[in-house]
Every structure is written in C-alpha cells, then in structure tokens.
Amino acid sequence: MYSGEFERIGKRLFSEHLVGGNFGNISVRNSDDGFLIKRTGAYLDVATEPVFVPLVGEAPREASSEYRVHREVYRKTPYRAIVHAHPPVAIAASLVLDRIVPEDSEGQMLCPVIPVVTGSPGSQEIADNVTAALIRSKLVMVRGHGSFAAGNSLDEAYLYTSLVEHSCRIIALKKGFS
C-alpha cells in the first residue's frame, strides 16, 4: 500500500535533484506501535516494500540506517511522515551557517528559520538533535549531511524538503549578484 506513495515521493525527490543514488529515506507512521520506513540500500524512485519498525524494541536489519531519527521523532511529536534528503545547495549552506534564514517569500512564510544541527549519520546523537529541532519546526538541516522534514503526510514533508533547497538556491544566487 505505501510502496506506491514512497515511489511517488521518491520520484519527485530525484526529479528535483534532492537525492541521488540510494541516499535518503522516507517513513510513515502507520500505527500507534510503529512506522514504515524505506529499506536500507533501496532506491527511493523504485517501488519496494517498506519495513515496519516498532517504536520500542529492536529494529529490523532491513530498515534504513536512519531509523533512529524517525523513531525518536514519532515518539516525541505528532508528525505522521518524514522525508530525509540530501539537497546539495542546502547541505553546502549547512556547512557555513548555524541556521538558515530564507529570503524568498515561500521560505519566509512556511519556515522563516531552518535550524542546523550536528550528528553522525545513523547515530543516536543525530536522532536526539533532529528530534529536538523538529519539536519546534517542520524542517531541520544536519550539518554536511542533509535535511529532515516532517508533516502530517508525505506530501507535506516533501514540500518542506523542496523548500529548503529552493530557499538556499535563492540565497546563493543573491550572493552572486552582490
């Protein structure tokens, strides 16, 4: 059921160059007990069955390496979907900024400040830092790694993922005109 939704959002992420290879992951909270997440190593633009991860207990080996982030977010927030991507311009911005302040109208309206946090991919540290940021915002960047966007649906989380790259491109282009 969700493999089609994962594929649809995955194709959007690829078409906007927000992910490459088998990078990034998607999840949906589908029950009170857990969530579905992309399989480790799977491509987001190909239909594959997601893996169920319980909120408590061992995660299956097939689950994405970032399952800890998704688990913590679902434990501590009401969000129903998460998109983790690797938008290149936003990643570059995260290497030099401690927070991203969009200057375009959509960015200012939807996410006027995008926090930048630290943590090693797949670690509990990144899970804790991303979750703390997503309690206050729908979007966060992990320095040098990528974005995590949350929402009530995959479409909403995708929208915020697209927004961070768009806003960072505008900031970069503006600097080129200065």
N, C-alpha and C positions, 0 to 999 in steps of 0.2 A: 504494500500500500504506500509506504513512504519512499520506496526506492525511486518512484517516478518524480516525486517532489524534490528529492535530493538531486536527481539528474537534472531537472529543470533549473534549479537554482545553480547547480554546478556549471551548466552550460552558460548561464548569464555571467558567472564569475570569470570563466575562461574568455568569453567574448569581450569583456572589459579589461582583460589582462590583469585581473585581481588575484589570480592564482596561476601557477604553472606546474607542469609535471603532475605528481600526485600530492602536491602541497595543499595544506589547508584541510579543514573539516567542517562538518555540518552536524547539528544534532537537533532533536525534537523531544521535548518532554511528553511522553505518551501515556504516562500513568503516575499515580502517587508514589509508586515504588521505584521508578527509574526512567530511563530515556533511551532513545535510539540514536546511534552515532555512526558515522562513516567507518568502514573497516580500515585498519591500518594498511597503507600501501595502495588503497583503491583510488582510482581517478574520480574526481567529482562529476565529470561530464558523462560518465558511463553508469547505466543502471546496475547497481549491485545492492544486495540486501544489506541494510544497516544492521548493526549489532546492538542488542539490548544490554545496557549497563545498569545494574542496580544502584540505588542511592547509598546503600550500605552493603559492605562485603566486597569480595573480590571482583575485579573487572575481567571480562574475558580477554584472552591474549589477542584476539582478533580486533579489539577495539582500538581506535585511533590513540596514538601516544599522548594526545592532549585530553584524554577523558577526564583527568583530574580537574582541569579548569571547568569543563562542562558540569561535572558532578557538584563542585562547590557552588557554582552559580545557581544551579537548580535547587540545591539545599537551602540557599540563603536569600533567594529572590523569587518573585512570582513569574519570571520570564518563562516562556514556553518554547523558544527556539534560539539557537546560537549559530552564528556563522563566523568561522575563523579563516582569514585570508592573508595573503602576502602581497598587498598592494605596494608596488615598488617606490612610487614617489612618497607615499605616506611613511614607508619604512625609512627612506632617506631623511625625511623630516624628523622622525623619532630619534635619529642618531644625533641631532643637534639641538632639539627643543625638549624642554621638560613638560610642556603642554602645547597643544596645537590650538590656535585661535583662528577659526575660519574667518575669511574676509568676504566671501561670497554670500549672497542673500540666503540661499538654501542652507548653507552651513551655519550661518548666524541664527537662523530661525530654528533649525532642528537640533543643533548640537553646538552651542556657542563656545564651549571649551571641551577639547578632547584630551583627557589625561594621558600621560605617557608613564608607564610603569616598567619595572625591570623584572627579570626572572629567566632562568634557563628553560628552554622548551621541554615540556613533559614533566616538570618538577612541581612539587607542592608549593614552592615559593611563587611560581608564576600563577598557580591556581589561587592562592591567597590574595596576591596583588591584583589580579584581574577581577576577582570577585568583589574586593573592596571598592574598586573603581566602578564596577557595573551596578553597585548598590545606588550610586549617585548619578550615573549616566548610562546611556544605552550603547555607548561606544568607548573603547579604550585601545590604545596602541601599546604594544610591548616593544621596548627599545630594540631596534635592529632585527625584530622577528616578524611582527605582523599585527593585524587588527583582530579584535574580538568584538562582535556586535550582537546585541541581544534584543529580543522583542517578543511580541505575542504570537508571531508567525514567522516562518522562514522568509516570507516576502519583506516583512518589516526589518528583520535582521540584515537581509541582503541590501535593502535601501540604505541603511546606515553604513554598511561596508562600502558601497558605491560612493556615498557622501564623503567619507574620509579621503579617498583618493582624489575625487573631484576638487575638494577644498584645498588639498595640498598642491595639486597642479596649479590652481589659481594663484596660490601664494608664491610658488616657484616662478610662474610666468610673470607675475608682478615684479619680482626681484630682477628679472631680466630686462624689464622696461625702465627700471630705476637708474 
